Amino acid sequence: MEKQQSAAAAEKDGQRSYRLHNATVPARPLEPALYLVATPIGNLADITLRALETIAGADVLACEDTRVTRVLLDRYGIVNRPFAYHEHNAAEAGPRLIAALAEGKSVALVSDAGTPLVSDPGYRLAQHAIEAGYRVVPIPGPSAPLAALVGSGLPSDAFLFAGFLPVKDKARRDRLAEVAAVPATLLFFESPHRIAATVAAAAEVLGEDRKAAVCRELTKAFEEFRRGTLRELKAFYDEGASVKGEIVLVIGPPQARPAPEEADVDALLKALARDMPMGKAATEAARRTGLTRKELYDRLLHLKDGNES
């Protein structure tokens, strides 16, 4: 109670502050700008000193959910009233934040967890601020995709973060086929009730021998890295394993393979097209050859036109 009162008194006197190791630290005034502040993805101790100072010192603090952000503020004794900015009120709240920048105020944007603009509407606010000529300052810190990548044991020299996969099975498989040949480790956000279906689709589209990791509840008490081939992960989730918490699915890059002969590709496409629709035939051929689905689909169209002429 005494700590809260001292922080409140500092706020009343116009002195912003935050608490660190039981000491009250004054926050320096911020220059007018939009600050994009990364916050912990689970463990509140992962907050950076610069993030604390920015959140405490901002004239306006915008966040996805004020209740979630309040937990962080209370943990570090920050007296700053959060302003809700999320996908459902962005059309109304966004202009108000831009107006604050126009008044020469500093605006800090935080997400519920991790780095703002990654799978949230913050990018629209950043775009508007840049278009209006205001500074946009990133305050780096925790990131679920990067934590999953470095903990997965899979190659990290090149990677592609692809957000959430589509919910519907066909769209999900089509999206996986589009990125199948990308020479990089793939990262996806996924929900607990869809992870089994997603792993099964990935095994079918990308190949069962491709290495992967299901990274769950990162930085939290029940953090888990389940590593293996897509075949092994599919078998695990097929057994009806109970899954909870937030998930990042990491899939290793495709194995290098010799370029197939054109005649062999044509023969494969013709054989597949006899038993399935052209789109599905191209997807299956992409999985088997390592060529892109678009390239194979165009090739199949050419073969079809040649047979009809």
N, C-alpha and C positions, 0 to 999 in steps of 0.2 A: 504494500500500500504506500509506504514512504517513497519507494522508487517511482511509482506512478505519479505521486503528487509532485515530486521534484521535476519530472519530465513535463507534467502539465504546467507547472510554474514557468519553466523555461519557454514553453510554447506561448504562454500568455505574454511573456516579455519579448516575444519575437525572436527567441533563440531556439532554433531547431536542434534536436539532438537525437542520439540513439544510445542504447546501453550495450556495453561490451565488457564481459568479465567483471560484472558488478560495478563498472565505472560508467559515468555518463560522459559521452563524447559529443562535443558540439559539431554540428554539420555546417560546412561552409556554404555560403550562398551560391546558388547555381546560376549560370548564364542562361538567358532565354533560349530554349531549344526543346525539342522532343527527345526525351531520353528513353531508350528501349532497354529495360532492365531485366536481366535473367534472374529468376528466383529458384529456390530448391525444388527438385522433383520428388522429394520425399523427406530426406534428412535436413532439418532446418539449419544444421550446422554448416551446410554447404554454401550458405550465403557469402558473398564477397564483401570486403570492407567498402569497396567503392559503391557496391549496390546499396548497402545500408546508408551510406552518406547521401546517395542520390535520392533514395526513397524518403529519407528524413528531411532533406532540404528542398524537395520539389514544392513549388507553389500549388500544383495540382497533381494528385496521384490518381491515375486511372487504372482500373483492373477489371478482370472478367467477373469475378464473384467477390463482393465485398466481405462476405463471411470468411472465405478462404484467406484473403489477404489480411484480414483482421488477426488471424492466428499468428502470422508472421510479424505484424506490427507489435502485438502484445509481447511476443517472445523477445523482441529487442527494444522494448520500451519506446517505440516511436509513436508520437502523437501527431497523426496526419489523417485527415478524413478521406477515405477512398471514394472515388467516383466511378460508378459502374459504366464500363464500355465493353460490349460483347456483340455477337452477331445479330441479336434480336433488337438492339437499340442503336446500332452503329449509325444509321441514317440520321438519327436525332442527336446522339451524343457526340459523334465525330465533329460536326460543325462547332459545337460548343468548345471542344478542345482546341480546334484551330483558332477560334476566337480568343481563347486564353493566350495562345502564342502571339496573336496580333496585339494583345495588350502588353506584351513584353514579359509574360510569365514563363516560368519553367514548368514543363509537363513531363511527368514520368509515367510510362506505361509498363505494367507488369501483367503476366499471364498467371493463371492458377498455379502452373508449375512449368519450369524450364524457360526457354528463350522466347520472347514475344515474336510474333509474325510466323512462327513455325506451326502450321495447321491451326491458325486462329485468325480473326478478322483484322488484326493489327496492321497488316500490310497495307490495307486501304487508307488507314490513318497516316501511315508513313508516306504513302504516295501523295496524299493531299498536302501534307506538310512540305514535302520536297517541291511539289508544283507551285506552292505559294511562296517558296523561297526561304523557308525556315530551316535551321540546322537540325539534323537528325543524328543523334549520338548513341551508338550501341554501347551498352554496359555488359560485356560478356560474362558468362558464368555457366551454371548447370544446363545440360542438354541431354535429354533421354536418348536420342539417336546416337550421339557421340559416346555416351556411357555404354550403351549396348555394343557399339562397334568395337571399342577397345577391350571390352570384357568377353567378347565372343570368341576371340582367338582366330578370327578370320582375317584375310588381308585387308589392310587399312590404307594402302597407298593410293587407292582410287575407290570411291564409293558413291552410290546414288541413293539419296533419301527420297522416297516416292510417296510419303504420307500414308493415308488409308487406302486400301484396295476397295474396289466396288463391292457392294453387299451381294448383288445377284451373281450366281455362279458363272454364267456365260461371260458377263462383263468382267468378272474377276479373272477368269482364264484368259480372256483377250488381252487384258492389261499385263498379265504375267508374260504372255507371248511377246508383247511389244518390247519388254525389257530383257527377254531371255538371253539375247546375245550381247548385251552391254558388258564390256570387259571391266567390270567393277563389282564390288560387294554391294548387294541390294539391302535397303533398310525400309521396313514398313511398320506403321502403327497397326495394332490389331486388338480386337476386344476378346475377352475370355470365351464368350459363347460362339465366336466364329473361328477361333484359332485352329480347331480340328479340321474344318472344311478348307481353310486356307492352306494349311500344310499339305492336305491331300491334293488340292489343286496344283500347288507348287511342285509336288513330287511328279505329278502327271505331265505338267507342261514343261518344267525345267529339267526333269530327269531325277530319278530316285537316288542317284549316287552323288548328287550335288550336296556339299556340306552346308550346314545351317545351324542356327542357334535360336532358341526361344528365350528371350530375356524378360523376366517378369519381376514386377515390384522393385525396380532399380532404386538403390540406396535406402530401401526400407528394411524393416525387421525381417521380412520373409523373402528377401532378394533371392532370385534363382536364375541360373544359367543352365538350360538344358541343351546340350550340344550333341551333334551327330549328323548322319546323312538325313536327307529328307525321307528316305525309306524308314530309317529308325525312328524318326520323330513321328511319322505317320502311324507306325505301329503302336507307339506309346499312346497317342491321342485316340486311336481307334479302340483302345481298351476301355475308353470311357473315363479317362482321368479327369478328376475335378479340378477346374482351373479358375482362379480368381485373380483380380488385380489388373494393373495396366501392363501391356505387353509391347515389346518391340521385336519383330521377327527379322533376323539377319540371315541373309543367304549369300554364300560365297560366290565368286565369279565363275563363269563357265570354264571348263577345262579346255585348253587349246587342243584342237584336233585338225588333222590335215584337211585341206579343202577338197570336197567331194568332186568327182568327175561330173561334168554336165549331163552326160548320158545317163549316169546313175541317178542323178536328181530328177531328171525327166521321167525315168522309169518309176521311181518312187512316187512322184506326184500322180502319175496316171493310175498306179495301183491303188493309192489311197482314195483318189477321186471316184473310183468305181464303187466304193463302199460307204462314202460319207460326203456331206456337203463340201463345197470348195473351201469355205472358210476354215472348217475343221480340218480338212486335208492339209491346208497350208500350215495350220498351227502344229499338227503332228509332224509334218515334214521339218518344220523349224526346230522342234525338239530333237529330232533324230540327226539332223545335219549341222545344226549350229548356225544356219543362215537365217536371215530375218524373215518374219512372217510376211511382211509386205512384198519383199523380193520374190518369195515363193508364190504368193498369191498372184502377182503380176505374171509370173512365169506360167502358172497354171492357166490363166486367162489366155495367154499367147498360145499355149498348147491346144486349148479348147478351140480357139479361133482357127488354128491351123488344121485341126481335124474336120472342122465344119466347112472349110473352103475347098 
